[in-house]
Structure formats: structure tokens, C-alpha cells
Amino acid sequence: MESKKSASDRARQVWAIDAQAIKEGNEEALQSLSGPERAGLRVQELGRDPFGPEWAGKVADHLEARGSLLDVHREYCGLGFVLHEGEFQVVEVHDGHPFGVLMRWPHREAFVAGLAGMSEYNFSRHDPAFPALLSGQHFYWANQTITVARMDALMAEEPWTG
């Protein structure tokens, strides 16, 4: 004999069905957006708070110890950091190789001060306040850019010893 469901059990079941339908509808709607519209949504998800001097110092420490902070896998086309001949740089990376310097600081103190005042949004490639990083191609907006989560994950990796 089937037990009777309470009103709250029935409501939970209906909500679960509706929640799944809403999720599927949202995913379908997202797919129907144009590339620039999807990229614009990704940009809006980026943090606007400055990184701060503590995190910027952590990045500088990593660069001084290892020389670079970037994804090196094939088909990575984004941004990264390198320390080259004493100069701290933000570089474009294609297929895991840095190929163009977008921003540069002559020494650690300038780098930490500059990076500390920036945010994930500033690195979105969509922020007109940073024309050196700006891209007119929506593919690059908030795609493989500088975020705290991405950089922290890279800093946590063991160095490759080949």
C-alpha cells in the first residue's frame, strides 16, 4: 500500500521538477546567446575588488622563485606573468608560450603596487580602463585571463623538472 505524501512532500517533488526544468531552460537560453553575449556574461562574473598587496606580493615571490606564472598547455591562449631580466611582465600566451608583452614594471615594488590595485575585471580583456589588455575579439573576454583562482592553482603546482 502506497503511503500518502504530505503537502510539503508533494511541493518538494514539484519544486525539484521545476528546478530541473529551469536549469535546462537556462542552459538552453545561454546556448542561444551570441558569442559576445556569452562573453559579456563571463566578464560580469569577474571580481572587481583590488587584488591587494598581500596577493600581489605572493605572485611576485612566485615569479622571483620560478620566473613565470602561466598555463603552459597546448591550446592555452590567455594571459600570464613572467619575470624577464628583472622586469615583471604581463604576457599573452599562445599554445603555452609567451609571445607578447602587454604590461611591464621595472622592479618588484612597482609590480606589487600596480598589481595590488588591479582586479580580475581589469584583466578581463574587456575593461577600457586598461587599453593594453583590451581585446576587440569577444573570444578573449574573461577567457583564460588573470584570476585569483587560476593563479593560486598554478602557484600550488609542483614545478616541472622535465
C-alpha positions in Angstrom: 0.0 0.0 0.0 1.4 3.4 -1.0 1.7 5.9 1.8 0.1 9.3 1.3 2.5 12.1 0.6 2.2 15.2 2.7 1.6 18.5 1.1 5.2 19.5 1.8 6.5 16.3 0.2 4.4 17.0 -2.9 5.6 20.6 -3.0 9.2 19.4 -2.8 8.7 17.0 -5.7 7.1 19.7 -7.8 9.9 22.1 -6.9 12.5 19.5 -7.9 10.9 19.0 -11.3 10.5 22.8 -11.8 14.1 23.4 -10.7 15.4 20.9 -13.3 13.2 22.5 -15.9 14.5 25.9 -15.0 18.1 24.7 -15.1 17.6 23.1 -18.5 15.8 26.3 -19.8 18.7 28.5 -18.5 21.3 26.3 -20.2 19.3 26.3 -23.5 18.9 30.1 -23.3 22.6 30.5 -22.6 23.4 28.4 -25.7 21.1 30.6 -27.8 23.1 33.7 -26.9 25.6 35.1 -29.3 29.3 34.7 -28.6 29.7 38.3 -27.5 26.6 38.0 -25.2 28.0 34.8 -23.5 31.4 36.5 -23.2 29.8 39.6 -21.6 28.1 37.3 -19.0 31.5 35.8 -18.2 33.0 39.3 -17.8 30.3 40.2 -15.3 31.2 37.3 -13.1 34.8 38.5 -12.5 35.8 40.1 -9.2 36.0 43.9 -9.1 37.8 44.2 -5.7 41.5 45.0 -6.0 43.9 42.1 -5.5 45.7 43.8 -2.7 49.4 43.9 -1.8 49.5 40.6 0.0 48.3 38.6 -3.0 50.4 40.7 -5.4 53.5 40.0 -3.2 52.7 36.3 -3.3 52.7 36.5 -7.2 56.0 38.4 -7.1 57.5 35.8 -4.8 56.5 33.1 -7.2 57.9 34.9 -10.2 61.2 35.5 -8.4 61.4 31.8 -7.5 60.3 30.3 -10.8 60.4 33.0 -13.5 56.8 32.6 -14.8 53.2 32.1 -13.8 51.2 30.9 -16.8 49.5 27.9 -18.2 51.8 26.0 -20.5 49.4 23.5 -22.1 48.7 23.3 -25.8 45.8 25.5 -26.9 46.1 27.8 -23.9 45.5 31.3 -25.3 45.4 33.7 -22.5 47.4 35.8 -20.1 50.2 35.1 -17.7 53.1 36.7 -15.8 56.8 36.4 -16.4 59.9 37.8 -14.8 62.4 38.6 -17.6 65.8 40.2 -16.9 64.4 41.8 -13.7 61.3 43.2 -15.4 57.9 41.9 -14.3 55.6 41.4 -17.3 52.0 40.5 -18.2 52.2 38.5 -21.4 50.0 37.0 -23.9 50.3 33.2 -24.1 49.6 31.1 -27.2 49.8 27.3 -27.0 51.6 27.6 -23.7 54.3 30.0 -24.9 54.6 33.7 -24.0 54.8 35.8 -27.2 53.9 39.4 -26.5 54.4 41.7 -23.5 51.2 43.7 -22.7 52.3 45.4 -19.5 55.6 45.8 -17.7 57.0 47.0 -14.4 60.7 47.7 -14.0 61.1 46.2 -10.5 59.3 44.3 -7.8 58.0 47.3 -5.8 56.3 48.8 -8.9 54.8 45.4 -9.8 53.4 44.7 -6.4 51.9 48.3 -6.2 50.5 48.1 -9.7 49.1 44.6 -9.4 47.7 45.2 -5.9 45.4 47.9 -7.3 44.1 45.8 -10.2 41.2 43.3 -10.2 40.1 40.3 -12.1 37.8 42.6 -14.1 40.8 44.8 -15.1 42.3 41.6 -16.7 39.1 40.6 -18.5 40.4 42.0 -21.8 37.1 43.9 -21.9 37.9 46.8 -19.5 38.6 50.0 -21.4 40.5 51.4 -18.4 43.3 49.1 -19.4 43.8 49.6 -23.2 47.0 47.5 -23.2 44.9 44.5 -22.2 41.8 45.3 -24.2 40.7 42.9 -27.0 38.1 43.6 -29.6 37.6 39.9 -30.1 35.0 38.5 -27.7 36.7 35.1 -27.6 39.3 36.6 -25.3 36.9 38.4 -22.9 37.2 36.7 -19.5 38.7 33.7 -21.2 41.9 32.3 -19.7 42.7 35.6 -18.1 44.2 36.5 -14.7 42.0 35.4 -11.8 42.9 34.7 -8.2 41.6 31.1 -8.5 43.6 30.4 -11.7 46.9 31.9 -10.4 46.6 30.3 -7.0 46.1 26.9 -8.7 49.1 27.5 -10.8 51.2 28.6 -7.8 50.2 25.4 -6.0 51.5 23.1 -8.7 54.9 21.5 -8.4 57.5 22.8 -10.8 58.0 20.6 -13.9 61.5 19.2 -13.9 61.4 17.5 -17.3 
